[in-house]
């Protein structure tokens, strides 16, 4: 009655080439060999890969069109709804965009970096969570580690963006103070968005596992869309607070 996943872990952890199968009375029923389990491992990996891509199951080249659509459509409908939420949030900051249209030029930079960081953290988290014996302390350690990585990378890339984008805006004919105020807001938003994205890419699959859902369901597209929402709120929120309310650049 043991799960196949657990058998895989036993064969791997103890470097065994076979494992006995017993019934409830400890009578010998047969043997699972490492060679025989390779196909099962391949199936498990294929299933997880499909879920990471936002599919409900694997596809192949000979699969009918309707079957492929049926596997892809459920997540696409969910992501469409989340995408509408992201768009509506941008609409909430219409005043910011109207007063400072230049910040729209750098929106994709924030969104892309937040999505990239979240996907990286998701890949690490799912790899760790494949081990069903992962303790709560180890999960907490993972969250703290990914937070530090996201914050450090965000700080480095945020400072780089501050300098490069500021210099670019100066070369485009903008005043020094205006240029670096805008790039400073961009840099701060990137630091914060990358930190939060690292957290979401780690916490969401851990939460899914906790409630009994396969953490691979926390797919790349889902994490990316959630992080788009985080990045939009962070970027436009900081622009509204810093550039409009504090510095009165509008």
C-alpha positions as CSV (number, residue, x, y, z in Angstrom):
1,X,0.0,0.0,0.0
2,X,3.0,2.3,0.1
3,X,3.2,5.1,-2.4
4,X,5.4,4.6,-5.5
5,X,7.0,8.0,-4.8
6,X,8.2,6.7,-1.4
7,X,9.6,3.6,-3.0
8,X,11.6,5.8,-5.4
9,X,13.1,7.7,-2.5
10,X,14.0,4.5,-0.7
11,X,15.8,3.1,-3.7
12,X,17.6,6.4,-4.2
13,X,18.5,7.1,-0.6
14,X,19.9,3.7,0.3
15,X,21.5,3.0,-3.1
16,X,19.6,-0.3,-3.4
17,X,18.9,-2.0,-6.8
18,X,15.7,-3.6,-5.5
19,X,13.1,-3.4,-2.7
20,X,10.8,-6.2,-1.4
21,X,7.1,-6.0,-1.4
22,X,5.3,-7.5,1.6
23,X,1.6,-7.8,2.6
24,X,0.1,-6.8,5.9
25,X,1.3,-10.1,7.5
26,X,4.9,-9.4,6.3
27,X,4.7,-12.3,3.7
28,X,6.9,-11.8,0.7
29,X,4.9,-11.0,-2.5
30,X,7.6,-9.9,-4.9
31,X,10.3,-7.4,-5.7
32,X,10.4,-3.9,-7.2
33,X,13.7,-3.4,-9.1
34,X,15.4,-0.1,-9.9
35,X,15.2,-1.1,-13.6
36,X,11.5,-1.7,-13.3
37,X,10.8,1.6,-11.7
38,X,12.6,3.8,-14.3
39,X,9.4,4.0,-16.4
40,X,7.4,5.1,-13.3
41,X,10.0,7.8,-12.6
42,X,9.8,9.0,-16.2
43,X,6.0,9.2,-15.9
44,X,6.2,11.1,-12.6
45,X,8.7,13.6,-14.1
46,X,6.6,14.0,-17.2
47,X,3.5,14.7,-15.1
48,X,5.3,17.3,-13.0
49,X,6.8,19.0,-16.1
50,X,3.3,19.2,-17.6
51,X,1.9,20.8,-14.5
52,X,4.8,23.3,-14.4
53,X,3.8,24.4,-17.9
54,X,0.2,24.9,-16.8
55,X,-1.2,21.7,-18.4
56,X,-3.5,19.2,-16.7
57,X,-1.6,16.3,-18.2
58,X,1.1,15.4,-20.7
59,X,0.7,15.8,-24.5
60,X,2.2,14.1,-27.4
61,X,2.6,14.8,-31.1
62,X,-0.2,12.4,-32.2
63,X,-2.8,13.8,-29.7
64,X,-6.0,15.2,-31.3
65,X,-6.6,18.9,-31.2
66,X,-9.6,18.7,-28.9
67,X,-7.7,16.7,-26.3
68,X,-4.8,19.2,-26.3
69,X,-7.2,22.1,-25.9
70,X,-9.0,20.3,-23.0
71,X,-5.7,19.9,-21.2
72,X,-4.6,23.5,-21.6
73,X,-7.9,25.4,-21.3
74,X,-8.6,25.1,-17.6
75,X,-5.5,26.9,-16.5
76,X,-5.8,29.5,-19.3
77,X,-9.3,30.4,-18.1
78,X,-7.9,30.8,-14.5
79,X,-5.0,32.9,-15.8
80,X,-7.3,35.0,-17.9
81,X,-9.2,36.0,-14.8
82,X,-6.0,36.8,-12.9
83,X,-4.8,38.8,-16.0
84,X,-8.0,40.8,-15.8
85,X,-7.3,41.6,-12.2
86,X,-3.8,42.7,-13.1
87,X,-5.2,45.0,-15.8
88,X,-7.8,46.4,-13.4
89,X,-5.1,47.2,-10.9
90,X,-3.2,49.2,-13.6
91,X,-6.4,51.1,-14.2
92,X,-6.5,52.0,-10.5
93,X,-3.2,53.9,-11.1
94,X,-4.6,55.8,-14.1
95,X,-3.7,59.1,-12.5
96,X,0.0,58.0,-12.1
97,X,0.2,57.0,-15.7
98,X,-1.5,60.2,-16.9
99,X,0.8,62.4,-14.8
100,X,4.0,60.4,-15.5
101,X,3.6,58.5,-18.7
102,X,7.3,57.8,-18.9
103,X,7.0,55.2,-16.1
104,X,5.0,53.0,-18.5
105,X,8.2,52.5,-20.5
106,X,9.7,50.4,-17.7
107,X,6.7,48.4,-16.6
108,X,7.7,45.3,-18.5
109,X,11.2,45.4,-16.9
110,X,9.6,45.0,-13.4
111,X,7.1,42.4,-14.6
112,X,9.7,40.3,-16.3
113,X,12.1,40.3,-13.4
114,X,9.4,39.5,-10.9
115,X,8.2,36.6,-13.0
116,X,11.7,35.3,-13.6
117,X,12.6,35.3,-9.9
118,X,9.3,33.7,-8.9
119,X,9.8,30.9,-11.4
120,X,13.3,30.3,-10.1
121,X,12.1,30.0,-6.5
122,X,9.3,27.8,-7.7
123,X,11.7,25.3,-9.3
124,X,13.8,25.1,-6.2
125,X,10.8,24.7,-3.9
126,X,9.3,21.9,-6.0
127,X,12.6,20.1,-6.1
128,X,12.9,20.2,-2.3
129,X,9.2,19.3,-1.8
130,X,9.6,16.1,-3.9
131,X,11.1,14.6,-0.7
132,X,7.9,13.8,1.3
133,X,10.1,13.7,4.4
134,X,10.9,17.4,4.3
135,X,10.3,18.8,7.8
136,X,8.6,22.0,8.8
137,X,12.0,23.4,9.9
138,X,13.5,22.6,6.5
139,X,10.6,24.3,4.8
140,X,11.1,27.4,6.9
141,X,14.8,27.3,6.1
142,X,13.9,27.2,2.4
143,X,11.6,30.2,2.7
144,X,14.3,32.2,4.6
145,X,17.0,31.2,2.1
146,X,14.9,32.1,-1.0
147,X,14.0,35.5,0.7
148,X,17.7,36.3,1.2
149,X,18.5,35.3,-2.4
150,X,15.6,37.4,-3.8
151,X,16.5,40.4,-1.6
152,X,20.2,40.2,-2.5
153,X,19.7,39.7,-6.2
154,X,17.0,42.4,-6.1
155,X,19.4,44.9,-4.4
156,X,22.1,44.2,-7.0
157,X,19.8,44.5,-10.0
158,X,17.9,47.4,-8.4
159,X,21.1,49.5,-8.0
160,X,22.2,48.6,-11.5
161,X,18.8,49.7,-12.9
162,X,18.9,52.9,-10.9
163,X,22.3,53.8,-12.5
164,X,21.6,52.6,-16.0
165,X,18.0,53.9,-16.4
166,X,19.0,57.2,-14.7
167,X,21.8,57.7,-17.1
168,X,19.6,56.7,-20.0
169,X,16.9,59.3,-19.0
170,X,19.6,62.0,-18.7
171,X,20.9,61.2,-22.2
172,X,17.3,61.5,-23.4
173,X,17.3,65.1,-22.3
174,X,15.6,64.8,-18.9
175,X,16.8,66.8,-15.9
176,X,19.3,65.0,-13.5
177,X,17.0,65.1,-10.5
178,X,13.9,63.9,-12.5
179,X,15.9,61.1,-14.2
180,X,17.3,59.6,-11.1
181,X,14.0,60.1,-9.1
182,X,12.3,57.9,-11.7
183,X,15.1,55.4,-11.9
184,X,15.3,55.4,-8.0
185,X,11.6,54.5,-7.9
186,X,12.2,51.8,-10.5
187,X,15.2,50.4,-8.5
188,X,13.2,50.4,-5.2
189,X,10.2,48.7,-6.9
190,X,12.5,46.0,-8.3
191,X,14.1,45.2,-4.9
192,X,10.7,44.9,-3.3
193,X,9.1,43.0,-6.2
194,X,11.9,40.5,-6.4
195,X,11.8,39.9,-2.7
196,X,8.0,39.3,-2.7
197,X,8.2,37.2,-5.8
198,X,10.8,34.9,-4.2
199,X,8.5,34.5,-1.2
200,X,5.5,33.7,-3.4
201,X,7.4,31.3,-5.5
202,X,8.3,29.4,-2.3
203,X,5.3,29.8,-0.1
204,X,2.6,29.0,-2.6
205,X,3.8,25.4,-3.4
206,X,4.4,24.8,0.3
207,X,0.9,25.9,1.0
208,X,-0.5,23.7,-1.8
209,X,1.3,20.7,-0.4
210,X,0.0,21.5,3.1
211,X,-3.6,21.4,1.9
212,X,-3.0,18.1,0.0
213,X,-2.6,19.5,-3.5
214,X,0.4,18.6,-5.7
215,X,2.8,21.5,-5.4
216,X,3.6,21.2,-9.1
217,X,0.1,22.6,-9.7
218,X,1.6,25.9,-8.5
219,X,2.7,26.1,-12.2
220,X,5.0,28.6,-13.8
221,X,2.1,30.5,-15.5
222,X,0.3,30.8,-12.2
223,X,3.3,32.1,-10.3
224,X,4.2,34.5,-13.2
225,X,0.7,36.0,-13.1
226,X,0.6,36.3,-9.4
227,X,4.0,38.0,-9.5
228,X,2.7,40.3,-12.3
229,X,0.1,41.5,-9.8
230,X,2.7,42.0,-7.1
231,X,5.0,43.9,-9.4
232,X,2.3,46.2,-10.8
233,X,1.1,47.1,-7.3
234,X,4.7,47.6,-6.1
235,X,5.8,49.7,-9.1
236,X,2.8,52.0,-9.5
237,X,2.2,52.2,-5.7
238,X,5.8,53.4,-5.1
239,X,5.5,55.8,-8.1
240,X,2.4,57.3,-6.7
241,X,3.8,57.7,-3.2
242,X,7.3,58.8,-4.0
243,X,7.1,60.6,-7.4
244,X,3.7,62.3,-7.1
245,X,3.0,62.7,-3.4
246,X,6.5,63.3,-2.0
247,X,8.5,64.8,-4.8
248,X,5.6,66.4,-6.7
249,X,7.1,65.6,-10.1
250,X,3.7,65.5,-11.8
